[in-house]
Amino acid sequence: MRQPIPRPGLAQLFGGLSDETFFADIFERRPWFGKSALPLCASLDDVFGIVHLAHANGDARYTRSRDAGGEIPAREIGERMQGVSDHPAWFRRMFEEEKVAFVIRHCSRYLPALGTPLRVLQERLEGDLYDYCIATPAEAAASDVHYDDLDVFSFNLAGAKRWRLHDPVTPLPTRHLSMQEVEPDVDMSVPRYDVRQVAGDCLYMPRGWVHRVTNDSPAPALQMAVAYTPNTWIGLFSNLLRYAYNRLGETVELRRALELEELESPRGRERLALICREFETYLTEALANGPAASLDFIPHAGGNTSALEAAQRSLQLLKTSEGKEARLVPTGARFLLREHNSTGFLAITTDGQDYSYLPVSFWEALRTKDGQTLEELSAGAGCTQEELLGYLDVITVRLGLYRFSRERA
């Protein structure tokens, strides 16, 4: 019997914290502070060396507290950077002299040594995950008091950070609020937690906890973190509603002008009841497509990378003498399918960000059965050979949903 592949546990990140304890007692309930089990290695010099690359890709932010002047727009930084050749030294001066904190989104793309936390959490959590690092000058703050609509897993690499956390105003919120909006409801003088985080420490903070994070030490601080936004029941239901609403919107009769007199008439009330039943039919249709298709985020999206690579490698099969026998089989990549519109196309994504568009007829033919040859798929979808090649490019090269195989499904 094939042994299951062991999934990495949170003990790799948080010393002494098991998955069972985390999900049963801590997750979405309360913050947790402890020591990290990972030897994460990065320095401020490393950060100064990659800020200009992150800036070019739109992954850099330049932040200060309101009292220190607030956030500096990326456009302004770009203008000031004109003619600069020694980027690391230039960013270091800004950091030390202007007390500007640097926030680098997707930090493991620039510093691969920081990639382990994101990879481990991608295996344990279903939702949207991305990593970032924050370099904070001595005796400064990168933000003001606020709360977020995402969970934070934070790992301190250098220096010290002081975290003052207050109970949520709105438990498990779905949007970010600034201090101006939450201040009347929070007694900022008495935090629930007041913790100093030094190198090697880590924390988990559920969304909704009001917090102030400062570096009140005479040395700069560096932390890396993973932000997590989960799928929610309310998000799922709102997407089902959107699907049904958009399907109703395809009916020209329902888009014409409506007067109150007509609505209040017996015929109008009868028409409204009919529309409600039609709406319910479309909700049922959305559920038949698979409830997971109406999530906001791809479950374990990080695992789709290997599926995409397998799909792209399989294209070599078409160039061999056995290419005519190539059959399309699923790679197992996770995807989200969004509603189709009146043009007969649907939107599909495997990373939750970039959407590709496919004809509904082709998608339905593709999903009829696995292991179809190109001729069978072309006949079922009613498309030309040229169109078929374009659609195959989408499902293999771009999305990695299907790969070519010589074996029958």
Residue pairs with C-beta under 8 A, 6 or more apart in sequence:
7 123
7 124
8 119
8 120
8 123
8 124
9 18
9 19
9 120
9 124
10 17
10 18
10 19
10 22
10 120
10 124
11 17
11 18
11 19
11 37
12 37
12 38
12 116
12 120
13 36
13 37
13 38
13 116
13 117
13 120
13 121
13 153
13 155
13 202
14 22
14 32
14 34
14 35
14 36
14 37
14 202
14 204
15 34
15 35
15 36
15 37
16 34
16 35
17 26
17 32
17 34
19 124
22 32
22 204
26 32
26 204
27 206
28 151
28 172
28 206
29 206
30 206
31 165
31 193
31 203
31 204
31 205
31 206
31 209
32 203
32 204
33 193
33 195
33 197
33 201
33 202
33 203
34 201
34 202
34 203
35 200
35 201
35 202
36 155
36 200
36 201
36 202
38 116
38 117
38 155
40 113
40 114
40 116
40 117
40 155
40 157
40 224
41 113
41 157
42 111
42 113
42 114
42 133
42 157
42 222
42 224
43 157
43 158
43 222
44 95
44 135
44 158
44 220
44 222
45 88
46 111
47 102
47 104
47 111
47 133
47 135
47 222
48 87
48 88
48 89
48 91
48 92
48 95
48 135
49 87
49 88
50 104
50 110
50 111
51 60
51 87
51 88
51 91
51 102
51 104
52 81
52 87
52 91
53 110
54 60
54 104
54 105
54 106
54 110
55 74
55 77
55 78
55 81
58 74
59 104
59 105
59 106
59 109
59 110
60 74
60 77
60 102
60 103
60 104
60 105
61 71
61 74
61 102
61 103
61 105
62 71
62 72
62 74
62 77
62 94
62 100
62 101
62 102
62 103
63 71
63 72
63 100
63 101
63 102
63 103
63 142
63 143
64 70
64 71
64 72
64 99
64 100
64 101
64 140
64 141
64 142
65 140
65 141
65 142
65 143
65 144
66 144
68 99
68 140
68 141
72 100
81 87
81 90
84 90
91 102
94 100
95 101
95 102
95 135
95 137
95 220
96 137
99 137
99 140
100 137
101 134
101 135
101 136
101 137
101 140
101 141
101 142
102 134
102 135
103 132
103 133
103 134
103 142
104 110
104 132
104 133
104 134
104 135
105 130
105 132
106 130
106 131
106 132
107 114
107 131
107 132
107 133
107 224
108 114
108 115
108 118
108 131
111 133
114 131
114 133
114 224
115 131
117 131
117 153
117 155
117 224
117 226
118 129
118 130
118 131
118 226
118 302
119 302
121 129
121 153
121 226
121 228
122 129
122 300
122 301
122 302
122 303
123 300
123 302
123 303
125 228
125 230
126 230
126 231
126 297
126 299
126 300
127 228
127 229
127 230
127 231
127 296
127 297
127 299
128 228
128 229
128 230
128 296
128 297
128 301
128 352
129 226
129 227
129 228
129 301
129 302
130 226
130 227
131 224
131 225
131 226
131 227
132 224
132 225
132 227
133 157
133 222
133 223
133 224
133 225
134 142
134 222
134 223
134 224
134 225
135 220
135 221
135 222
136 142
136 159
136 161
136 215
136 220
136 221
136 222
136 223
137 215
137 220
138 159
138 215
138 217
138 218
138 219
138 220
138 221
139 215
139 216
139 217
139 218
140 214
140 215
141 212
141 213
141 214
141 215
142 213
143 213
144 178
144 179
144 212
145 179
145 182
145 183
145 188
145 210
145 211
145 212
146 176
146 177
146 178
146 179
146 182
146 210
146 211
147 168
147 169
147 173
147 176
147 177
147 182
147 207
147 208
147 209
147 210
147 211
148 176
148 207
148 208
148 227
149 173
149 174
149 175
149 176
149 207
149 208
149 229
150 207
150 227
150 228
150 229
151 204
151 205
151 206
151 207
151 227
151 228
151 229
151 230
152 203
152 204
152 205
152 225
152 226
152 227
152 228
153 202
153 203
153 204
153 225
153 226
153 228
154 197
154 202
154 203
154 204
154 205
154 223
154 224
154 225
155 201
155 202
155 223
155 224
155 225
156 197
156 198
156 199
156 200
156 201
156 202
156 221
156 222
156 223
157 199
157 222
157 223
157 224
158 199
158 219
158 220
158 221
158 222
159 198
159 199
159 215
159 217
159 219
159 220
159 221
159 222
160 196
160 197
160 198
160 199
160 215
160 216
160 217
160 219
160 221
161 196
161 197
161 213
161 214
161 215
161 221
161 223
162 194
162 195
162 196
162 197
162 213
162 214
162 215
162 216
163 193
163 194
163 195
163 196
163 197
163 203
163 205
163 211
163 212
163 213
164 191
164 193
164 194
164 211
164 212
164 213
165 191
165 192
165 193
165 194
165 195
165 205
165 209
165 210
165 211
166 186
166 187
166 188
166 191
166 192
166 209
166 210
166 211
167 192
167 209
167 210
168 206
168 208
168 209
168 210
169 177
169 182
169 185
169 186
169 208
169 210
170 177
170 208
171 208
172 206
172 207
172 208
172 232
173 207
173 208
174 232
174 234
174 235
182 210
186 210
188 212
195 203
197 203
197 223
205 211
207 229
215 221
229 296
229 297
230 297
231 295
231 296
231 297
231 299
232 296
235 295
235 296
236 291
236 294
236 295
236 296
239 294
239 295
239 296
240 283
240 286
240 287
240 291
240 294
241 283
242 339
243 282
243 283
243 285
243 286
243 294
243 339
244 279
244 280
244 282
244 283
244 285
244 286
245 279
246 339
246 341
247 282
247 285
247 339
248 254
248 275
248 278
248 279
248 282
249 255
250 341
250 342
254 275
262 268
263 269
263 272
286 293
286 294
286 339
289 337
290 337
292 299
292 336
293 336
293 337
293 338
295 336
296 352
297 336
297 352
298 304
298 334
298 335
298 336
298 349
298 350
298 351
298 352
299 334
300 334
301 334
301 350
301 351
301 352
303 333
303 334
304 333
304 334
304 350
304 351
304 400
307 331
307 332
307 333
307 350
307 400
307 401
308 331
308 333
308 350
308 399
308 400
309 400
310 331
310 400
310 403
311 331
311 333
311 395
311 396
311 397
311 399
311 400
311 401
311 402
311 403
312 396
312 397
312 400
313 403
314 396
314 403
314 404
314 405
315 396
315 397
315 404
317 323
317 326
317 404
317 405
317 406
318 326
318 404
322 406
324 373
325 373
325 406
326 373
326 374
326 404
326 405
326 406
327 371
327 372
327 373
327 404
327 405
327 406
327 407
327 408
327 409
328 366
328 370
328 371
328 372
328 374
328 377
328 392
328 395
328 402
328 403
328 404
328 405
329 370
329 371
329 402
329 403
329 404
329 405
329 407
329 409
330 370
330 401
330 402
330 403
331 400
331 401
331 402
331 403
333 350
333 399
333 400
333 401
334 350
335 348
335 349
335 350
335 399
335 401
336 348
336 349
336 350
336 352
337 346
337 347
337 348
338 346
338 347
338 348
338 349
338 355
339 346
339 347
340 346
340 347
340 360
344 359
344 360
344 361
345 357
345 358
345 359
345 360
346 357
346 358
346 359
346 360
346 363
347 355
347 356
347 357
348 355
348 356
348 357
348 358
348 363
348 399
348 401
349 355
349 356
349 399
350 399
350 400
350 401
356 394
356 398
356 399
357 394
358 391
358 394
358 395
359 381
359 383
359 391
361 381
361 382
361 383
362 381
362 383
362 391
364 381
365 377
365 380
365 381
365 382
366 372
366 377
366 381
366 395
366 402
368 380
369 409
370 409
371 405
371 407
371 408
371 409
372 380
374 388
374 392
377 388
378 384
378 385
378 388
381 388
381 391
383 391
395 401
395 402
396 402
396 403
396 404
